[in-house]
Amino acid sequence: QVLLVESGGGLVQPGGSLRLSCAASGSVLNINYMAWYSQAPGKERELVAGITSGGTTNYADSVKGRFTISRDDAKNTCYLQMNSLKPEDTAVYYCNAEVESYIGEYNYWGRGTQVTVSS
């Protein structure tokens, strides 16, 4: 059993910053690709940023230059540093990871953390 737990969401004013964390726990052997997705009310879930086990990153055009994804493999944790936040960044942010465990390699989702950007 592998669990992904997000934290760090909250209410922030436009222009502010937040740092999201996603910690994987359970019988984790290796974590390959890790990513953050966002889902705003009435919209589909979409990729925000991803990072490979080798450290290669990719970002949605809307967050390039503002968000930074990183990972700490010793802690099985992925981070999303969100700067210069805009009201349109308001969404539930979900962590996603491809995890190798004793039962095989599977794709997992966290339950999400709410980010609200408002004055």
Helices and strands as residue ranges (DSSP letters): E 2-7, E 10-12, E 18-26, E 28-39, E 46-51, E 57-59, G 61-63, E 67-72, E 77-82, G 87-89, E 91-101, E 104-109, E 113-117
